[in-house]
Amino acid sequence: ALVTGGDGRRQAAQQLTPGQEFAVHLSCGMLAEAVTCVIYVPVDVIKERLQVQQSATSVEGSHYTGSFHALKQIVRTEGLKGIYKGYWATLASFGP
């Protein structure tokens, strides 16, 4: 049973062995990181593309005017996969 807060948490914790408690904490932490990366990775991809364009030579069509323009261009040219490049690598860096 999923228990949130109060005495229920203490009762649930008393029913778990130390190994089970560790597995629950590890699983919850990894799930939280996976959900967080859904937002963090696209922001990071856009930030890095904007930073790289500052030092790269100017090529027609590769100049972004801002974050939202970069997002639209990446989705238009590469699809949703474009804004999630590096998702698995980022997730693996936070794993056990």
PyMOL commands that set and color helices and strands:
alter all, ss='L'
color gray80, all
select helices_A, chain A and resi 6-15+18-55+67-78+80-83+87-93
alter helices_A, ss='H'
color red, helices_A
deselect
rebuild
show_as cartoon
